[in-house]
Amino acid sequence: MKMLQLYPDENLAIFIHCATGARATFSAEQLKRVGYKNVWVITCMLDDICCAF
């Protein structure tokens, strides 16, 4: 709810993750609707990403 105030740059890369992907997908849609252009939903397990680096 505070994204517009905290991160006003609409080109900022935003990565969203939740357990099932449903809330993350909904959130990404809402962020795109208000003007963010670089929004990504992470659909794999976070451990797969964190352990890769």
C-alpha positions in Angstrom: 0.0 0.0 0.0 3.0 2.3 0.5 4.8 1.5 -2.7 4.0 4.8 -4.4 5.4 6.9 -1.5 8.4 4.7 -0.7 9.4 3.8 -4.3 8.2 6.5 -6.7 10.4 5.4 -9.6 8.1 3.5 -11.9 11.1 1.9 -13.7 12.4 0.3 -10.5 12.7 -3.5 -10.7 10.2 -5.1 -8.2 10.3 -8.8 -7.5 7.3 -10.3 -5.7 7.0 -13.7 -4.1 4.4 -15.6 -2.0 3.8 -19.2 -1.1 1.4 -20.0 -3.8 1.9 -17.2 -6.3 -1.7 -16.0 -6.1 -1.1 -13.0 -3.9 2.1 -12.1 -5.7 0.3 -12.2 -9.1 -2.5 -10.1 -7.8 0.0 -7.6 -6.3 2.0 -7.4 -9.6 -1.2 -6.7 -11.5 -2.1 -3.9 -9.2 1.4 -2.4 -9.3 1.3 -2.5 -13.1 -2.1 -0.9 -13.1 -0.8 2.1 -11.1 2.1 2.6 -13.5 5.1 0.4 -12.5 6.8 -1.0 -15.6 9.3 -3.5 -14.3 7.4 -5.9 -12.0 8.2 -9.6 -11.8 6.5 -12.5 -10.0 8.9 -15.1 -8.6 7.2 -18.5 -9.1 9.9 -20.9 -8.0 10.9 -21.6 -4.4 13.0 -18.9 -2.8 15.6 -21.5 -1.7 16.2 -22.2 -5.4 17.1 -18.6 -5.9 19.0 -17.9 -2.7 21.1 -21.0 -3.0 22.0 -20.3 -6.6 24.2 -17.4 -5.7 
